[in-house]
Amino acid sequence: MNLPDSLAARRAAVGNASLAILFLIVHTYEVWSLAYQGRAWLFDCVVGLVVCGVALARELNRVLAAAAGLTFVAAAAVIAEALHLPPEPGVAATLALVILVASAVRAAPVVPAAAVAAAGAVLTGMMAAFHPGPLVLWWGCALTGGLLLRRFDTRRRLTSLIGRFARRGTPVRLQMPDGLTWPPELTATICRVIREGLTSATRHATLATAVTVTITCDQETVTVEVADDAPAIGDRMPVSSGHGLGRIRERVEKLGGTYRTGTRPGYGGWSVRATVPVAAD
């Protein structure tokens, strides 16, 4: 595991531990409050523990974790209504659901993420029939938070990668419209194209004064180009013959995209350009 991955894993562990402490505090207070009021508390205790536990284990499979949490809470809500118990989900379970839905919307491919969001909306509507209230708030927070984090992750990956190469000496410029969001698998492919393109520029374009990474997107495709402004001196090694970029070509073409390397007519320098369908994941 490289240093960035190690740091990310450490941050995730610390975040999950902090979340566990928050769950414990909220759930303990909730159960104590029910007991203090003389209301049935055991069922709520079990529901909260199960859903919070699922939320803490979400990294194993975010979509399945969200589906399990939503299904369990839906069943608990029906049982609580039938037995005249305090309405479910309680505060702790609701907080866990927000984490589960936001996590799936943040990292899952488009179709599973949309399915989780829709399931959350259905659950919200069902619970509103039992005990009206601001139930839509938790779903709105989860959906909004997940989408914002998804967008942040996309830009943070395409910028952190470029920043590491820029620190080696050659300035690297990023041209990318704001608000672009893709499935994680497509983001990973774009990052690999950028990484290999920058690696090639570092090795073979020592006279370049700048490298530009340009990303454009429409409803059907995403195009990424890594281009340097190095003057043409002799024959530059065909980038496609390198092992890394050769694998990238295979990956892009397998996804139904196109891949090109070569000089830029009218601009000079060398470019690595890949176009991938948005639905390639």
C-alpha positions, -999 to +999 in steps of 0.1 A: +000+000+000+014+034-010+015+064+012-017+081-001-037+049+003-022+043+037-032+078+049-067+074+034-071+041+052-060+057+085-084+085+080-113+061+073-105+041+105-104+073+126-137+084+110-154+051+117-142+051+153-155+086+158-188+076+142-191+046+166-186+069+196-213+092+182-237+063+177-230+050+212-238+084+228-269+090+208-283+055+212-275+054+249-293+086+256-323+075+234-327+042+253-323+059+286-349+086+277-375+059+268-368+040+300-370+071+321-404+079+306-416+044+314-419+035+277-409+002+260-372+005+252-359-029+244-371-031+208-357+003+200-324-007+216-322-038+194-331-019+162-306+009+169-278-015+176-284-035+145-287-005+121-257+013+137-237-019+134-245-022+097-235+014+092-201+008+108-196-022+085-206-004+053-171-004+037-175-042+030-202-034+005-219+000+006-249-009-016-257-041+003-252-024+036-277+004+026-302-022+013-299-042+045-303-012+067-334+001+048-350-033+047-345-039+085-358-005+094-389-009+072-397-042+089-390-027+124-414+002+116-442-022+107-436-043+138-435-013+161-467+001+147-485-033+150-473-038+186-479-001+196-443+004+205-424+037+201-422+045+164-392+034+144-366+043+134-353+061+165-328+089+164-297+065+164-312+043+137-321+074+116-286+087+119-272+053+108-296+053+078-283+088+067-248+074+068-257+043+049-276+061+021-251+089+018-223+063+016-239+043-012-249+074-032-213+087-028-194+057-040-217+033-059-222+031-096-251+052-110-278+025-111-273+010-076-268+045-061-301+056-077-318+024-065-307+031-029-319+067-031-353+056-044-356+029-017-349+056+009-377+078-006-401+048-004-392+041+032-397+078+041-431+077+026-440+045+044-429+059+078-448+091+072-480+071+071-473+057+106-461+089+123-462+122+103-432+145+108-401+159+092-391+124+080-382+136+045-354+156+062-332+125+068-336+113+032-329+148+019-297+151+041-285+117+030-291+123-007-276+158-007-246+147+014-239+117-008-241+137-041-219+165-027-193+140-015-194+122-049-187+154-067-159+163-042-143+128-046-142+132-084-124+165-084-101+156-055-088+124-073-084+142-109-064+174-086-044+152-060-029+131-088-019+162-108-005+179-077+019+150-071+033+153-106+035+191-105+057+189-074+083+171-095+091+203-114+070+207-146+039+228-141+007+209-147-025+227-155-060+212-151-089+223-173-121+208-161-156+222-158-171+225-123-198+200-113-186+169-132-196+137-114-190+102-127-193+066-114-163+055-094-152+030-121-152+057-147-133+080-124-107+053-119-102+049-156-098+086-161-073+087-133-052+059-148-052+077-182-040+109-165-014+091-144+001+072-174+000+104-195+019+124-169+044+096-164+051+096-201+055+134-202+079+132-172+101+106-188+101+117-225+093+155-224+121+168-203+121+201-224+084+207-218+076+240-199+041+228-190+017+199-192-020+204-196-047+180-185-081+187-202-113+170-193-146+175-211-179+158-208-212+156-226-242+134-220-226+104-237-188+105-233-160+118-212-128+129-229-094+133-212-063+146-228-028+149-213-006+172-235+028+187-232+045+215-251+079+199-256+095+207-290+099+178-314+135+167-313+141+135-332+117+106-329+098+104-296+091+069-284+056+059-293+038+061-260+015+033-269+044+009-268+049+015-231+035-012-208+014+012-187-002+030-216-006-002-235-027-016-207-046+017-206-054+014-243-068-021-237-089-009-208-103+021-227-111+000-258-127-027-237-150-001-223-160+009-258-139+040-259-112+054-282-075+060-274-049+080-293-014+092-288+008+114-310+018+149-319-007+177-318-010+193-353-007+230-350+003+230-314+035+209-311+042+186-282+027+152-275-007+142-263-024+112-248-062+113-254-089+089-244-127+091-249-149+068-228-187+063-228-203+077-196-222+044-193-190+023-196-191+012-159 
